[in-house]
Amino acid sequence: MSKVQVIFYSMYGHIYKMAEAVAAGAREIESTEVSVYQVPELVSPEALERTGAKAAREAFAHIPVAVPDKLVEADAIIFGTPTRFGMMTAQMRNFLDQMGKLWMSGGLIGKVGSVFTSTATQHGGQETTITSFHATLLHQGMIVVGVPYSEKGLTNMNEITGGSPYGASTLAGTDGSRQPSQNELAIARFQGKHVAGIARKLAAR
Ligand SMILES: Cc1cc2nc3c(=O)[nH]c(=O)nc-3n(C[C@H](O)[C@H](O)[C@H](O)COP(=O)(O)O)c2cc1C
C-alpha cells in the first residue's frame, strides 16, 4: 500500500475542486490510499464573511485539517494553493513553516512532492507560484514531480486554460466566477495519477 496526501488551501473553492480531481486521479492507481486535507485558515471570520469567502468555504468544511507531523506517513504529498502576488498563500506558507521538525529529522526525504495552483488571471503567476513552492520541497529532500506532456491537455490551444509542465492550474477570473474547466480538471487528475504511480513504484522497491 502506498499513501498519497493532497494538502490544499482554498479561499473560494477553486483549489478545492482541483484537489478533488487530483485525489480522484491518485485513486486510479491500485493499492494507493489517498487522503485530502486542508491547511488551517488564518483570516478572521469577520474578514471571511466580508469577502464572501465564508459561504464558499462551507463546501469543503468537512475536509479535515492537516497536521504537519502526519506528513511523514505519506509516500507522496501533492500541495494545492491559490496564488497571492505570484506566490503561495500565507496560509500554506504558515503550514510549511511548521515543518522544521520534519526538516531536522529528514522525515520527508525521498518522498514525492508536487504542486498545483490557481490564479485570477491568465498571466497572474501560476508558474512562479509552483516553481517557488518547489524550493521548499527540495529543501525537504523531496522528489519534485510535475505534469509531463504525455497529458495532451497541456497543448490545448482551443480555449483559455491552465495547466503547465510544472503542475495543474485553473483560472478563477477576477470575480471568481470562472470554475475549473474540463481540460484543467483532466490535467489535475493526470497529475494525481502520475504522482501516485511514481509513489507506488518507489514504495514497492
Ligand atoms: C491578496 C490576493 C492576492 C492575489 N494575487 C493574485 C496574483 O498575483 N495573480 C492572480 O492572477 N490572482 C491573484 N489573486 C486571486 C487568487 O489567486 C484567486 O482568488 C484564487 O486563485 C482563487 O482560488 P480559490 O477559489 O481556491 O481561493 C489574489 C487574491 C488575493 C486575495
The ligand as an SDF file (V2000), in Angstrom:
LIG
                    3D

 31 33  0  0  0  0  0  0  0  0999 V2000
   -4.2950   39.1540   -1.7120 C   0  0  0  0  0  0  0  0  0  0  0  0
   -4.5550   38.4530   -3.0190 C   0  0  0  0  0  0  0  0  0  0  0  0
   -3.5390   38.3700   -3.9460 C   0  0  0  0  0  0  0  0  0  0  0  0
   -3.7670   37.7490   -5.1710 C   0  0  0  0  0  0  0  0  0  0  0  0
   -2.7530   37.7030   -6.0840 N   0  0  0  0  0  0  0  0  0  0  0  0
   -3.0090   37.2260   -7.3170 C   0  0  0  0  0  0  0  0  0  0  0  0
   -1.9940   37.2280   -8.3120 C   0  0  0  0  0  0  0  0  0  0  0  0
   -0.8320   37.5770   -8.0820 O   0  0  0  0  0  0  0  0  0  0  0  0
   -2.3390   36.8230   -9.5530 N   0  0  0  0  0  0  0  0  0  0  0  0
   -3.6060   36.4170   -9.8810 C   0  0  0  0  0  0  0  0  0  0  0  0
   -3.8680   36.1310  -11.0360 O   0  0  0  0  0  0  0  0  0  0  0  0
   -4.5620   36.3160   -8.9200 N   0  0  0  0  0  0  0  0  0  0  0  0
   -4.2870   36.7040   -7.6600 C   0  0  0  0  0  0  0  0  0  0  0  0
   -5.2450   36.6210   -6.6920 N   0  0  0  0  0  0  0  0  0  0  0  0
   -6.5080   35.8800   -6.9840 C   0  0  0  0  0  0  0  0  0  0  0  0
   -6.4700   34.4720   -6.3630 C   0  0  0  0  0  0  0  0  0  0  0  0
   -5.3510   33.7600   -6.8480 O   0  0  0  0  0  0  0  0  0  0  0  0
   -7.7670   33.7270   -6.6520 C   0  0  0  0  0  0  0  0  0  0  0  0
   -8.7690   34.3280   -5.8760 O   0  0  0  0  0  0  0  0  0  0  0  0
   -7.6270   32.2620   -6.3160 C   0  0  0  0  0  0  0  0  0  0  0  0
   -6.7790   31.6410   -7.2460 O   0  0  0  0  0  0  0  0  0  0  0  0
   -8.9430   31.5090   -6.3070 C   0  0  0  0  0  0  0  0  0  0  0  0
   -8.6900   30.2360   -5.7370 O   0  0  0  0  0  0  0  0  0  0  0  0
   -9.6060   29.7130   -4.5270 P   0  0  0  0  0  0  0  0  0  0  0  0
  -11.0250   29.7960   -5.0060 O   0  0  0  0  0  0  0  0  0  0  0  0
   -9.1910   28.2880   -4.3100 O   0  0  0  0  0  0  0  0  0  0  0  0
   -9.3700   30.5640   -3.3070 O   0  0  0  0  0  0  0  0  0  0  0  0
   -5.0390   37.1930   -5.4610 C   0  0  0  0  0  0  0  0  0  0  0  0
   -6.0500   37.2490   -4.4860 C   0  0  0  0  0  0  0  0  0  0  0  0
   -5.8090   37.8550   -3.2820 C   0  0  0  0  0  0  0  0  0  0  0  0
   -6.9130   37.9000   -2.2530 C   0  0  0  0  0  0  0  0  0  0  0  0
  1  2  1  0
  2  3  1  0
  2 30  2  0
  3  4  2  0
  4  5  1  0
  4 28  1  0
  5  6  2  0
  6  7  1  0
  6 13  1  0
  7  8  2  0
  7  9  1  0
  9 10  1  0
 10 11  2  0
 10 12  1  0
 12 13  2  0
 13 14  1  0
 14 15  1  0
 14 28  1  0
 15 16  1  0
 16 17  1  0
 16 18  1  0
 18 19  1  0
 18 20  1  0
 20 21  1  0
 20 22  1  0
 22 23  1  0
 23 24  1  0
 24 25  2  0
 24 26  1  0
 24 27  1  0
 28 29  2  0
 29 30  1  0
 30 31  1  0
M  END
$$$$
